[in-house]
Amino acid sequence: MRVAIAGAGAVGRSIAGELLENGHEVLLIDKNPNSISVERVPMAEWLLADACEITSLDEAALQRCHVVIAATGDDKVNLVVSLLAKTEYGVPRVVARVNNPKNEWLFNESWGVDVAVSTPRLMSALVEEAVSVGDLVRLMRFSQGNANLVELTLAEDTELVGTRVGDVPWPPDTALVTILREGRVLVPGKDDTLEGGDELLFVAAQEREEELEELLSSSAGAQ
């Protein structure tokens, strides 16, 4: 998979490193010469250019990319990059970094954004996760379908402990995608049972979040 990353700062380089380790082809774009540190991510392609300029994106051959990540520290730049990637080059997947939470409402499909990642929100979510068992934590928003990636740590005393995944009456428009248990990542099957302390990750419609939290709370029982 070919991925272009606009913004070669610490965030962009970190993302590039992980993608390269997973066997993907990565192009880092930045207009600041001081950010062009080829030695830090030697396996990536590098382009000194303004990612908001059509000529630069032509040079980057953005139409060949499967994913574009707008990872600069400027929300205006990230929005412009996202819009150009989607409308001018038809990039299938556009992920954008939100630096200021007040701007989060702009990062939607109207600006070409498929997934908006708010670093402050993720940090606060990690804090919430550490102190709130049984509370639903929103980790990420997906623009398409009005869905969110949400997490809930199952309390030890909930009646759902010991219940098979396939027997739980999950709300409509929700999908259990991963169970994190004792440092392991489990892809849930219908015969797997829930255990106290499980971290459950869902993709869920926003209007279903309250219903999902109620189901998984300690006072909820299996139907």
Secondary structure, 3 states (H helix, E strand, C coil): CEEEEECCCHHHHHHHHHHHHCCCEEEEEECCHHHCCCCCCCCCEEEECCCCCHHHHHHCCHHHCCEEEECCCCHHHHHHHHHHHHHCCCCCEEEEEECCHHHHHHCCHHHCCCEEEEHHHHHHHHHHHHHCCCCCEEEEEECHHHEEEEEEECCCCCCCCCCEHHHCCCCCCEEEEEEEECCEEECCCCCCECCCCCEEEEEEEHHHHHHHHHHHCCCCCCC
